[in-house]
Amino acid sequence: MTSFFVKPPAMKPQATVQDLKSRLDWGEPALTIIDVRDRAAFNELHIQGAVSMPLPMLVDAVSRNLEQERDIYVYGDSDEMTATATGQLRAAGFQKVAELAGGLAAWQAAKYPIEG
């Protein structure tokens, strides 16, 4: 019996939680999930494997910790907050940035792993 895996779709400026989960299941380690909500909200609950980089410190934190070629998935309290965050990162030279549509709520609705 032969089994094979289908490579997930290429990164897009707007990603669904299914897009991100496909990449994680595929085993692609060269991506980072960033939660731009405040630290208290992150500590309470977040997507498994996400890192906390609150919006007010986002560009500085990402610039210090990640290379510009890294694939970055971002989510916040709302799609508007997420769009603001990705806009800031793109303006700072990070072009491989995806807005995670629906954020944590969409991730939870799909019953994907969370921590907190």
C-alpha positions as CSV (number, residue, x, y, z in Angstrom):
1,M,0.0,0.0,0.0
2,T,1.4,3.4,-1.0
3,S,0.6,6.5,0.9
4,F,1.4,10.0,-0.1
5,F,0.8,13.5,1.1
6,V,-0.4,16.4,-0.9
7,K,1.7,19.5,-0.4
8,P,-0.3,22.3,1.1
9,P,-1.1,25.4,-1.0
10,A,1.4,28.2,-1.3
11,M,1.3,31.0,1.3
12,K,-1.2,33.7,0.5
13,P,-1.7,37.3,1.9
14,Q,-4.9,36.1,3.6
15,A,-5.0,32.5,4.9
16,T,-7.7,30.4,6.4
17,V,-7.1,28.3,9.5
18,Q,-7.3,25.3,7.2
19,D,-4.4,26.7,5.1
20,L,-2.2,27.1,8.3
21,K,-3.2,23.7,9.7
22,S,-2.3,22.0,6.3
23,R,1.2,23.6,6.5
24,L,1.6,22.5,10.1
25,D,0.4,18.9,9.3
26,W,2.8,18.8,6.3
27,G,5.6,19.5,8.8
28,E,7.0,22.7,7.4
29,P,9.1,24.2,10.2
30,A,10.0,27.4,8.5
31,L,7.0,29.4,9.7
32,T,6.0,31.4,12.7
33,I,2.6,32.1,14.1
34,I,2.3,35.4,15.9
35,D,-0.4,36.5,18.3
36,V,-0.6,40.3,18.4
37,R,-3.2,40.5,21.2
38,D,-2.1,41.7,24.6
39,R,-0.1,39.3,26.8
40,A,-3.0,38.6,29.2
41,A,-5.2,37.4,26.4
42,F,-2.3,35.3,25.0
43,N,-1.6,33.7,28.4
44,E,-5.3,32.9,28.8
45,L,-5.6,31.1,25.4
46,H,-3.7,31.0,22.1
47,I,-3.1,28.8,19.0
48,Q,-0.7,26.0,19.9
49,G,2.8,27.0,18.9
50,A,2.0,30.7,18.6
51,V,4.3,33.3,20.0
52,S,3.2,36.5,21.8
53,M,4.3,39.8,20.1
54,P,1.7,42.4,21.1
55,L,0.9,45.0,18.5
56,P,2.6,48.0,20.1
57,M,5.9,46.1,20.1
58,L,5.4,44.0,17.0
59,V,7.8,45.4,14.4
60,D,10.7,45.8,16.9
61,A,10.2,42.2,18.3
62,V,9.9,40.6,14.8
63,S,12.8,42.6,13.5
64,R,15.0,41.4,16.4
65,N,13.9,37.7,16.3
66,L,12.9,36.7,12.7
67,E,14.6,36.8,9.3
68,Q,12.7,38.7,6.6
69,E,12.4,35.6,4.5
70,R,10.4,33.7,7.2
71,D,6.8,32.8,6.6
72,I,4.7,34.5,9.2
73,Y,1.1,34.0,10.1
74,V,-0.5,36.7,12.2
75,Y,-3.7,36.9,14.2
76,G,-5.2,39.4,16.6
77,D,-8.5,40.2,18.4
78,S,-10.2,41.0,15.1
79,D,-9.5,40.8,11.4
80,E,-8.9,44.6,11.5
81,M,-6.2,44.2,14.2
82,T,-4.7,41.4,12.1
83,A,-4.7,43.6,9.0
84,T,-3.0,46.4,10.9
85,A,-0.3,44.1,12.2
86,T,0.4,42.6,8.8
87,G,0.5,46.0,7.2
88,Q,3.1,47.1,9.7
89,L,5.2,44.0,9.1
90,R,5.0,44.4,5.3
91,A,6.0,48.1,5.6
92,A,9.1,47.0,7.7
93,G,10.2,44.7,4.8
94,F,8.6,41.4,5.8
95,Q,6.8,40.2,2.6
96,K,5.9,36.6,3.5
97,V,3.2,37.6,5.9
98,A,-0.3,36.1,6.0
99,E,-3.4,37.4,7.9
100,L,-5.1,34.5,9.6
101,A,-8.8,35.1,8.8
102,G,-11.0,34.7,11.9
103,G,-8.0,34.3,14.2
104,L,-8.3,32.3,17.4
105,A,-12.1,32.0,17.2
106,A,-11.9,30.4,13.7
107,W,-9.0,28.1,15.0
108,Q,-11.2,27.0,18.0
109,A,-14.3,26.5,15.8
110,A,-12.3,24.1,13.7
111,K,-11.2,22.3,16.9
112,Y,-7.5,22.7,16.2
113,P,-5.0,22.6,19.1
114,I,-4.9,25.5,21.5
115,E,-2.9,26.3,24.7
116,G,-3.4,28.4,27.7
